[in-house]
């Protein structure tokens, strides 16, 4: 699993029929301590109704096709959770309730 921030959306009117009705978001990996960008952005299918700016959990590869929404769908990355808090070594490094 990866921790990412939702930074944008993708709209595609022409696509595989299995992708019709699926929400595509652009996510960027972030550092778990600072939430600063920590990798290249990529496209993921949203299964949890995430929004721009939210910190989310993603899975990739065959794990991305293990949700009810993505079974049998040609995807390589899926958003599987919206993160409320991150705690490392007893210290909270992210809290959704404290987002600006």
Backbone atoms as SQL, in Angstrom:
CREATE TABLE atoms (id INTEGER PRIMARY KEY, chain TEXT, resi INTEGER, resn TEXT, atom TEXT, x REAL, y REAL, z REAL);
INSERT INTO atoms VALUES
  (1, 'A', 1, 'UNK', 'N', 0.844, -1.183, 0.000),
  (2, 'A', 1, 'UNK', 'CA', 0.000, 0.000, 0.000),
  (3, 'A', 1, 'UNK', 'C', 0.882, 1.236, 0.000),
  (4, 'A', 2, 'UNK', 'N', 0.347, 2.289, -0.583),
  (5, 'A', 2, 'UNK', 'CA', 1.046, 3.570, -0.638),
  (6, 'A', 2, 'UNK', 'C', 0.155, 4.656, -0.064),
  (7, 'A', 3, 'UNK', 'N', 0.784, 5.696, 0.457),
  (8, 'A', 3, 'UNK', 'CA', 0.040, 6.864, 0.914),
  (9, 'A', 3, 'UNK', 'C', 0.261, 7.970, -0.101),
  (10, 'A', 4, 'UNK', 'N', -0.852, 8.546, -0.580),
  (11, 'A', 4, 'UNK', 'CA', -0.809, 9.542, -1.643),
  (12, 'A', 4, 'UNK', 'C', -1.770, 10.691, -1.337),
  (13, 'A', 5, 'UNK', 'N', -1.580, 11.790, -2.062),
  (14, 'A', 5, 'UNK', 'CA', -2.518, 12.917, -2.022),
  (15, 'A', 5, 'UNK', 'C', -3.209, 12.990, -3.376),
  (16, 'A', 6, 'UNK', 'N', -4.518, 13.215, -3.352),
  (17, 'A', 6, 'UNK', 'CA', -5.270, 13.398, -4.588),
  (18, 'A', 6, 'UNK', 'C', -4.961, 14.797, -5.108),
  (19, 'A', 7, 'UNK', 'N', -4.439, 14.880, -6.349),
  (20, 'A', 7, 'UNK', 'CA', -4.050, 16.186, -6.894),
  (21, 'A', 7, 'UNK', 'C', -4.814, 16.574, -8.154),
  (22, 'A', 8, 'UNK', 'N', -5.663, 15.686, -8.659),
  (23, 'A', 8, 'UNK', 'CA', -6.398, 16.042, -9.871),
  (24, 'A', 8, 'UNK', 'C', -7.317, 14.928, -10.330),
  (25, 'A', 9, 'UNK', 'N', -7.947, 15.159, -11.473),
  (26, 'A', 9, 'UNK', 'CA', -8.875, 14.193, -12.045),
  (27, 'A', 9, 'UNK', 'C', -8.507, 13.906, -13.494),
  (28, 'A', 10, 'UNK', 'N', -9.027, 12.801, -13.999),
  (29, 'A', 10, 'UNK', 'CA', -8.860, 12.443, -15.401),
  (30, 'A', 10, 'UNK', 'C', -10.250, 12.211, -15.973),
  (31, 'A', 11, 'UNK', 'N', -10.519, 12.815, -17.129),
  (32, 'A', 11, 'UNK', 'CA', -11.770, 12.577, -17.845),
  (33, 'A', 11, 'UNK', 'C', -11.423, 11.940, -19.175),
  (34, 'A', 12, 'UNK', 'N', -12.067, 10.821, -19.469),
  (35, 'A', 12, 'UNK', 'CA', -11.823, 10.104, -20.720),
  (36, 'A', 12, 'UNK', 'C', -13.165, 9.650, -21.273),
  (37, 'A', 13, 'UNK', 'N', -13.590, 10.254, -22.360),
  (38, 'A', 13, 'UNK', 'CA', -14.882, 9.877, -22.932),
  (39, 'A', 13, 'UNK', 'C', -14.793, 8.604, -23.757),
  (40, 'A', 14, 'UNK', 'N', -13.620, 8.298, -24.286),
  (41, 'A', 14, 'UNK', 'CA', -13.414, 7.070, -25.042),
  (42, 'A', 14, 'UNK', 'C', -12.504, 6.175, -24.217),
  (43, 'A', 15, 'UNK', 'N', -13.039, 5.014, -23.794),
  (44, 'A', 15, 'UNK', 'CA', -12.263, 4.114, -22.942),
  (45, 'A', 15, 'UNK', 'C', -12.865, 2.714, -22.993),
  (46, 'A', 16, 'UNK', 'N', -12.176, 1.756, -22.443),
  (47, 'A', 16, 'UNK', 'CA', -12.671, 0.392, -22.345),
  (48, 'A', 16, 'UNK', 'C', -14.005, 0.411, -21.611),
  (49, 'A', 17, 'UNK', 'N', -14.936, -0.411, -22.054),
  (50, 'A', 17, 'UNK', 'CA', -16.283, -0.409, -21.477),
  (51, 'A', 17, 'UNK', 'C', -16.279, -0.744, -19.985),
  (52, 'A', 18, 'UNK', 'N', -15.290, -1.465, -19.520),
  (53, 'A', 18, 'UNK', 'CA', -15.216, -1.795, -18.093),
  (54, 'A', 18, 'UNK', 'C', -14.847, -0.584, -17.235),
  (55, 'A', 19, 'UNK', 'N', -14.366, 0.482, -17.868),
  (56, 'A', 19, 'UNK', 'CA', -14.017, 1.702, -17.142),
  (57, 'A', 19, 'UNK', 'C', -15.154, 2.728, -17.128),
  (58, 'A', 20, 'UNK', 'N', -16.211, 2.476, -17.890),
  (59, 'A', 20, 'UNK', 'CA', -17.337, 3.416, -17.943),
  (60, 'A', 20, 'UNK', 'C', -17.946, 3.547, -16.541),
  (61, 'A', 21, 'UNK', 'N', -18.138, 4.781, -16.117),
  (62, 'A', 21, 'UNK', 'CA', -18.729, 5.047, -14.810),
  (63, 'A', 21, 'UNK', 'C', -17.747, 5.038, -13.663),
  (64, 'A', 22, 'UNK', 'N', -16.496, 4.770, -13.949),
  (65, 'A', 22, 'UNK', 'CA', -15.472, 4.742, -12.895),
  (66, 'A', 22, 'UNK', 'C', -14.817, 6.115, -12.786),
  (67, 'A', 23, 'UNK', 'N', -14.595, 6.574, -11.554),
  (68, 'A', 23, 'UNK', 'CA', -13.955, 7.864, -11.298),
  (69, 'A', 23, 'UNK', 'C', -12.440, 7.674, -11.285),
  (70, 'A', 24, 'UNK', 'N', -11.742, 8.437, -12.130),
  (71, 'A', 24, 'UNK', 'CA', -10.291, 8.359, -12.233),
  (72, 'A', 24, 'UNK', 'C', -9.671, 9.607, -11.610),
  (73, 'A', 25, 'UNK', 'N', -8.761, 9.399, -10.679),
  (74, 'A', 25, 'UNK', 'CA', -8.098, 10.510, -10.003),
  (75, 'A', 25, 'UNK', 'C', -6.590, 10.424, -10.193),
  (76, 'A', 26, 'UNK', 'N', -5.950, 11.580, -10.172),
  (77, 'A', 26, 'UNK', 'CA', -4.486, 11.635, -10.206),
  (78, 'A', 26, 'UNK', 'C', -4.022, 11.760, -8.762),
  (79, 'A', 27, 'UNK', 'N', -3.145, 10.853, -8.368),
  (80, 'A', 27, 'UNK', 'CA', -2.612, 10.865, -7.012),
  (81, 'A', 27, 'UNK', 'C', -1.090, 10.961, -7.064),
  (82, 'A', 28, 'UNK', 'N', -0.533, 11.520, -6.007),
  (83, 'A', 28, 'UNK', 'CA', 0.921, 11.697, -5.916),
  (84, 'A', 28, 'UNK', 'C', 1.392, 11.104, -4.586),
  (85, 'A', 29, 'UNK', 'N', 2.342, 10.179, -4.622),
  (86, 'A', 29, 'UNK', 'CA', 2.868, 9.637, -3.364),
  (87, 'A', 29, 'UNK', 'C', 3.396, 10.760, -2.467),
  (88, 'A', 30, 'UNK', 'N', 3.189, 10.593, -1.150),
  (89, 'A', 30, 'UNK', 'CA', 3.676, 11.592, -0.197),
  (90, 'A', 30, 'UNK', 'C', 4.470, 10.912, 0.911),
  (91, 'A', 31, 'UNK', 'N', 5.379, 11.663, 1.499),
  (92, 'A', 31, 'UNK', 'CA', 6.144, 11.223, 2.652),
  (93, 'A', 31, 'UNK', 'C', 5.190, 11.095, 3.845),
  (94, 'A', 32, 'UNK', 'N', 5.268, 10.002, 4.595),
  (95, 'A', 32, 'UNK', 'CA', 4.341, 9.786, 5.709),
  (96, 'A', 32, 'UNK', 'C', 4.531, 10.753, 6.873),
  (97, 'A', 33, 'UNK', 'N', 5.684, 11.360, 6.961),
  (98, 'A', 33, 'UNK', 'CA', 5.944, 12.297, 8.053),
  (99, 'A', 33, 'UNK', 'C', 5.533, 13.712, 7.663),
  (100, 'A', 34, 'UNK', 'N', 5.926, 14.152, 6.480),
  (101, 'A', 34, 'UNK', 'CA', 5.721, 15.554, 6.094),
  (102, 'A', 34, 'UNK', 'C', 4.553, 15.780, 5.145),
  (103, 'A', 35, 'UNK', 'N', 4.051, 14.732, 4.511),
  (104, 'A', 35, 'UNK', 'CA', 3.027, 14.798, 3.468),
  (105, 'A', 35, 'UNK', 'C', 3.496, 15.615, 2.264),
  (106, 'A', 36, 'UNK', 'N', 4.805, 15.767, 2.121),
  (107, 'A', 36, 'UNK', 'CA', 5.381, 16.418, 0.947),
  (108, 'A', 36, 'UNK', 'C', 5.468, 15.391, -0.179),
  (109, 'A', 37, 'UNK', 'N', 5.397, 15.842, -1.446),
  (110, 'A', 37, 'UNK', 'CA', 5.491, 14.919, -2.579),
  (111, 'A', 37, 'UNK', 'C', 6.725, 14.022, -2.475),
  (112, 'A', 38, 'UNK', 'N', 6.531, 12.741, -2.827),
  (113, 'A', 38, 'UNK', 'CA', 7.606, 11.766, -2.692),
  (114, 'A', 38, 'UNK', 'C', 7.533, 10.729, -3.822),
  (115, 'A', 39, 'UNK', 'N', 7.324, 11.208, -5.045),
  (116, 'A', 39, 'UNK', 'CA', 7.263, 10.291, -6.175),
  (117, 'A', 39, 'UNK', 'C', 6.457, 10.874, -7.317),
  (118, 'A', 40, 'UNK', 'N', 6.408, 10.138, -8.414),
  (119, 'A', 40, 'UNK', 'CA', 5.696, 10.589, -9.606),
  (120, 'A', 40, 'UNK', 'C', 4.185, 10.379, -9.458),
  (121, 'A', 41, 'UNK', 'N', 3.392, 11.343, -9.915),
  (122, 'A', 41, 'UNK', 'CA', 1.934, 11.166, -9.899),
  (123, 'A', 41, 'UNK', 'C', 1.512, 10.028, -10.819),
  (124, 'A', 42, 'UNK', 'N', 0.364, 9.419, -10.505),
  (125, 'A', 42, 'UNK', 'CA', -0.204, 8.366, -11.338),
  (126, 'A', 42, 'UNK', 'C', -1.722, 8.393, -11.225),
  (127, 'A', 43, 'UNK', 'N', -2.373, 7.667, -12.124),
  (128, 'A', 43, 'UNK', 'CA', -3.836, 7.618, -12.163),
  (129, 'A', 43, 'UNK', 'C', -4.309, 6.393, -11.392),
  (130, 'A', 44, 'UNK', 'N', -5.357, 6.579, -10.584),
  (131, 'A', 44, 'UNK', 'CA', -5.943, 5.477, -9.823),
  (132, 'A', 44, 'UNK', 'C', -7.459, 5.554, -9.895),
  (133, 'A', 45, 'UNK', 'N', -8.103, 4.398, -9.890),
  (134, 'A', 45, 'UNK', 'CA', -9.565, 4.355, -9.811),
  (135, 'A', 45, 'UNK', 'C', -9.961, 4.606, -8.365),
  (136, 'A', 46, 'UNK', 'N', -10.968, 5.446, -8.172),
  (137, 'A', 46, 'UNK', 'CA', -11.449, 5.796, -6.839),
  (138, 'A', 46, 'UNK', 'C', -12.592, 4.865, -6.441),
  (139, 'A', 47, 'UNK', 'N', -12.413, 4.114, -5.344),
  (140, 'A', 47, 'UNK', 'CA', -13.478, 3.234, -4.860),
  (141, 'A', 47, 'UNK', 'C', -14.120, 3.740, -3.578),
  (142, 'A', 48, 'UNK', 'N', -13.646, 4.911, -3.082),
  (143, 'A', 48, 'UNK', 'CA', -14.103, 5.382, -1.771),
  (144, 'A', 48, 'UNK', 'C', -14.611, 6.825, -1.781),
  (145, 'A', 49, 'UNK', 'N', -14.828, 7.387, -2.956),
  (146, 'A', 49, 'UNK', 'CA', -15.332, 8.764, -3.097),
  (147, 'A', 49, 'UNK', 'C', -14.377, 9.794, -2.504),
  (148, 'A', 50, 'UNK', 'N', -13.099, 9.662, -2.826),
  (149, 'A', 50, 'UNK', 'CA', -12.081, 10.602, -2.361),
  (150, 'A', 50, 'UNK', 'C', -12.213, 11.926, -3.113),
  (151, 'A', 51, 'UNK', 'N', -11.677, 12.981, -2.517),
  (152, 'A', 51, 'UNK', 'CA', -11.718, 14.298, -3.141),
  (153, 'A', 51, 'UNK', 'C', -10.346, 14.914, -3.241),
  (154, 'A', 52, 'UNK', 'N', -10.259, 15.950, -4.043),
  (155, 'A', 52, 'UNK', 'CA', -8.986, 16.638, -4.262),
  (156, 'A', 52, 'UNK', 'C', -8.418, 17.127, -2.929),
  (157, 'A', 53, 'UNK', 'N', -7.118, 16.882, -2.745),
  (158, 'A', 53, 'UNK', 'CA', -6.424, 17.316, -1.539),
  (159, 'A', 53, 'UNK', 'C', -6.394, 16.278, -0.429),
  (160, 'A', 54, 'UNK', 'N', -7.227, 15.250, -0.509),
  (161, 'A', 54, 'UNK', 'CA', -7.265, 14.255, 0.560),
  (162, 'A', 54, 'UNK', 'C', -6.057, 13.324, 0.486),
  (163, 'A', 55, 'UNK', 'N', -5.669, 12.824, 1.654),
  (164, 'A', 55, 'UNK', 'CA', -4.609, 11.832, 1.758),
  (165, 'A', 55, 'UNK', 'C', -5.297, 10.461, 1.723),
  (166, 'A', 56, 'UNK', 'N', -4.825, 9.593, 0.820),
  (167, 'A', 56, 'UNK', 'CA', -5.495, 8.315, 0.588),
  (168, 'A', 56, 'UNK', 'C', -4.504, 7.156, 0.591),
  (169, 'A', 57, 'UNK', 'N', -5.037, 5.937, 0.727),
  (170, 'A', 57, 'UNK', 'CA', -4.250, 4.720, 0.575),
  (171, 'A', 57, 'UNK', 'C', -4.524, 4.162, -0.810),
  (172, 'A', 58, 'UNK', 'N', -3.465, 3.747, -1.483),
  (173, 'A', 58, 'UNK', 'CA', -3.629, 3.127, -2.790),
  (174, 'A', 58, 'UNK', 'C', -2.944, 1.763, -2.801),
  (175, 'A', 59, 'UNK', 'N', -3.425, 0.912, -3.695),
  (176, 'A', 59, 'UNK', 'CA', -2.767, -0.364, -3.969),
  (177, 'A', 59, 'UNK', 'C', -2.543, -0.439, -5.466),
  (178, 'A', 60, 'UNK', 'N', -1.575, -1.260, -5.868),
  (179, 'A', 60, 'UNK', 'CA', -1.289, -1.374, -7.299),
  (180, 'A', 60, 'UNK', 'C', -1.083, -2.826, -7.679),
  (181, 'A', 61, 'UNK', 'N', -0.923, -3.033, -8.983),
  (182, 'A', 61, 'UNK', 'CA', -0.739, -4.386, -9.484),
  (183, 'A', 61, 'UNK', 'C', -2.006, -5.205, -9.324),
  (184, 'A', 62, 'UNK', 'N', -1.855, -6.503, -9.073),
  (185, 'A', 62, 'UNK', 'CA', -3.023, -7.374, -8.969),
  (186, 'A', 62, 'UNK', 'C', -3.916, -6.996, -7.785),
  (187, 'A', 63, 'UNK', 'N', -3.364, -6.408, -6.739),
  (188, 'A', 63, 'UNK', 'CA', -4.172, -5.961, -5.596),
  (189, 'A', 63, 'UNK', 'C', -5.189, -4.903, -6.006),
  (190, 'A', 64, 'UNK', 'N', -4.881, -4.132, -7.035),
  (191, 'A', 64, 'UNK', 'CA', -5.785, -3.070, -7.495),
  (192, 'A', 64, 'UNK', 'C', -7.074, -3.630, -8.080),
  (193, 'A', 65, 'UNK', 'N', -7.079, -4.909, -8.399),
  (194, 'A', 65, 'UNK', 'CA', -8.266, -5.534, -9.005),
  (195, 'A', 65, 'UNK', 'C', -9.006, -6.427, -8.014),
  (196, 'A', 66, 'UNK', 'N', -8.810, -6.216, -6.724),
  (197, 'A', 66, 'UNK', 'CA', -9.408, -7.068, -5.705),
  (198, 'A', 66, 'UNK', 'C', -10.636, -6.461, -5.024),
  (199, 'A', 67, 'UNK', 'N', -11.077, -5.275, -5.428),
  (200, 'A', 67, 'UNK', 'CA', -12.266, -4.671, -4.826),
  (201, 'A', 67, 'UNK', 'C', -13.498, -5.049, -5.642),
  (202, 'A', 68, 'UNK', 'N', -14.685, -4.872, -5.075),
  (203, 'A', 68, 'UNK', 'CA', -15.919, -5.149, -5.818),
  (204, 'A', 68, 'UNK', 'C', -15.996, -4.298, -7.078),
  (205, 'A', 69, 'UNK', 'N', -15.543, -3.060, -6.996),
  (206, 'A', 69, 'UNK', 'CA', -15.633, -2.127, -8.121),
  (207, 'A', 69, 'UNK', 'C', -14.624, -2.454, -9.217),
  (208, 'A', 70, 'UNK', 'N', -13.480, -3.036, -8.860),
  (209, 'A', 70, 'UNK', 'CA', -12.407, -3.223, -9.844),
  (210, 'A', 70, 'UNK', 'C', -12.186, -4.664, -10.287),
  (211, 'A', 71, 'UNK', 'N', -12.957, -5.614, -9.800),
  (212, 'A', 71, 'UNK', 'CA', -12.776, -6.998, -10.236),
  (213, 'A', 71, 'UNK', 'C', -12.987, -7.096, -11.739),
  (214, 'A', 72, 'UNK', 'N', -11.997, -7.636, -12.431),
  (215, 'A', 72, 'UNK', 'CA', -12.087, -7.814, -13.872),
  (216, 'A', 72, 'UNK', 'C', -11.926, -6.540, -14.677),
  (217, 'A', 73, 'UNK', 'N', -11.517, -5.454, -14.025),
  (218, 'A', 73, 'UNK', 'CA', -11.340, -4.162, -14.696),
  (219, 'A', 73, 'UNK', 'C', -9.847, -3.961, -14.968),
  (220, 'A', 74, 'UNK', 'N', -9.490, -3.454, -16.155),
  (221, 'A', 74, 'UNK', 'CA', -8.072, -3.282, -16.491),
  (222, 'A', 74, 'UNK', 'C', -7.450, -2.071, -15.791),
  (223, 'A', 75, 'UNK', 'N', -7.114, -2.236, -14.501),
  (224, 'A', 75, 'UNK', 'CA', -6.514, -1.148, -13.722),
  (225, 'A', 75, 'UNK', 'C', -5.219, -1.611, -13.086),
  (226, 'A', 76, 'UNK', 'N', -4.355, -0.652, -12.798),
  (227, 'A', 76, 'UNK', 'CA', -3.104, -0.959, -12.129),
  (228, 'A', 76, 'UNK', 'C', -2.985, -0.239, -10.790),
  (229, 'A', 77, 'UNK', 'N', -3.908, 0.686, -10.492),
  (230, 'A', 77, 'UNK', 'CA', -3.867, 1.395, -9.211),
  (231, 'A', 77, 'UNK', 'C', -5.291, 1.723, -8.775),
  (232, 'A', 78, 'UNK', 'N', -5.556, 1.525, -7.477),
  (233, 'A', 78, 'UNK', 'CA', -6.879, 1.763, -6.918),
  (234, 'A', 78, 'UNK', 'C', -6.756, 2.488, -5.588),
  (235, 'A', 79, 'UNK', 'N', -7.615, 3.481, -5.380),
  (236, 'A', 79, 'UNK', 'CA', -7.714, 4.152, -4.080),
  (237, 'A', 79, 'UNK', 'C', -8.651, 3.301, -3.232),
  (238, 'A', 80, 'UNK', 'N', -8.147, 2.817, -2.076),
  (239, 'A', 80, 'UNK', 'CA', -8.930, 1.912, -1.249),
  (240, 'A', 80, 'UNK', 'C', -9.301, 2.498, 0.114),
  (241, 'A', 81, 'UNK', 'N', -8.799, 3.694, 0.429),
  (242, 'A', 81, 'UNK', 'CA', -9.137, 4.292, 1.717),
  (243, 'A', 81, 'UNK', 'C', -8.760, 5.754, 1.774),
  (244, 'A', 82, 'UNK', 'N', -9.526, 6.503, 2.577),
  (245, 'A', 82, 'UNK', 'CA', -9.214, 7.906, 2.871),
  (246, 'A', 82, 'UNK', 'C', -8.640, 7.917, 4.285),
  (247, 'A', 83, 'UNK', 'N', -7.467, 8.486, 4.436),
  (248, 'A', 83, 'UNK', 'CA', -6.756, 8.429, 5.712),
  (249, 'A', 83, 'UNK', 'C', -7.235, 9.538, 6.657),
  (250, 'A', 84, 'UNK', 'N', -7.512, 9.131, 7.899),
  (251, 'A', 84, 'UNK', 'CA', -7.900, 10.085, 8.937),
  (252, 'A', 84, 'UNK', 'C', -6.687, 10.558, 9.738),
  (253, 'A', 85, 'UNK', 'N', -5.829, 9.611, 10.131),
  (254, 'A', 85, 'UNK', 'CA', -4.617, 9.968, 10.868),
  (255, 'A', 85, 'UNK', 'C', -3.483, 9.015, 10.497),
  (256, 'A', 86, 'UNK', 'N', -2.262, 9.530, 10.647),
  (257, 'A', 86, 'UNK', 'CA', -1.056, 8.703, 10.523),
  (258, 'A', 86, 'UNK', 'C', -0.276, 8.899, 11.810),
  (259, 'A', 87, 'UNK', 'N', 0.059, 7.796, 12.467),
  (260, 'A', 87, 'UNK', 'CA', 0.860, 7.848, 13.689),
  (261, 'A', 87, 'UNK', 'C', 2.120, 7.028, 13.472),
  (262, 'A', 88, 'UNK', 'N', 3.275, 7.631, 13.682),
  (263, 'A', 88, 'UNK', 'CA', 4.562, 6.959, 13.566),
  (264, 'A', 88, 'UNK', 'C', 5.339, 7.138, 14.858),
  (265, 'A', 89, 'UNK', 'N', 5.805, 6.036, 15.411),
  (266, 'A', 89, 'UNK', 'CA', 6.623, 6.068, 16.637),
  (267, 'A', 89, 'UNK', 'C', 5.947, 6.882, 17.740),
  (268, 'A', 90, 'UNK', 'N', 4.633, 6.715, 17.874),
  (269, 'A', 90, 'UNK', 'CA', 3.905, 7.382, 18.944),
  (270, 'A', 90, 'UNK', 'C', 3.558, 8.837, 18.681),
  (271, 'A', 91, 'UNK', 'N', 3.905, 9.351, 17.494),
  (272, 'A', 91, 'UNK', 'CA', 3.624, 10.748, 17.175),
  (273, 'A', 91, 'UNK', 'C', 2.692, 10.823, 15.965),
  (274, 'A', 92, 'UNK', 'N', 1.641, 11.618, 16.069),
  (275, 'A', 92, 'UNK', 'CA', 0.732, 11.794, 14.939),
  (276, 'A', 92, 'UNK', 'C', 1.390, 12.748, 13.957),
  (277, 'A', 93, 'UNK', 'N', 1.629, 12.229, 12.732),
  (278, 'A', 93, 'UNK', 'CA', 2.277, 13.048, 11.707),
  (279, 'A', 93, 'UNK', 'C', 1.266, 13.631, 10.719),
  (280, 'A', 94, 'UNK', 'N', 0.037, 13.114, 10.751),
  (281, 'A', 94, 'UNK', 'CA', -1.036, 13.653, 9.896),
  (282, 'A', 94, 'UNK', 'C', -2.369, 13.448, 10.583),
  (283, 'A', 95, 'UNK', 'N', -3.208, 14.467, 10.544),
  (284, 'A', 95, 'UNK', 'CA', -4.564, 14.371, 11.039),
  (285, 'A', 95, 'UNK', 'C', -5.482, 15.095, 10.060),
  (286, 'A', 96, 'UNK', 'N', -6.448, 14.373, 9.524),
  (287, 'A', 96, 'UNK', 'CA', -7.381, 14.965, 8.561),
  (288, 'A', 96, 'UNK', 'C', -8.123, 16.144, 9.181),
  (289, 'A', 97, 'UNK', 'N', -8.421, 16.042, 10.473),
  (290, 'A', 97, 'UNK', 'CA', -9.163, 17.122, 11.135),
  (291, 'A', 97, 'UNK', 'C', -8.354, 18.407, 11.246),
  (292, 'A', 98, 'UNK', 'N', -7.030, 18.322, 11.052),
  (293, 'A', 98, 'UNK', 'CA', -6.182, 19.510, 11.122),
  (294, 'A', 98, 'UNK', 'C', -5.742, 20.010, 9.752),
  (295, 'A', 99, 'UNK', 'N', -6.317, 19.412, 8.668),
  (296, 'A', 99, 'UNK', 'CA', -5.958, 19.876, 7.317),
  (297, 'A', 99, 'UNK', 'C', -6.418, 21.305, 7.133),
  (298, 'A', 100, 'UNK', 'N', -5.641, 22.038, 6.373),
  (299, 'A', 100, 'UNK', 'CA', -5.992, 23.424, 6.070),
  (300, 'A', 100, 'UNK', 'C', -7.088, 23.482, 5.062);
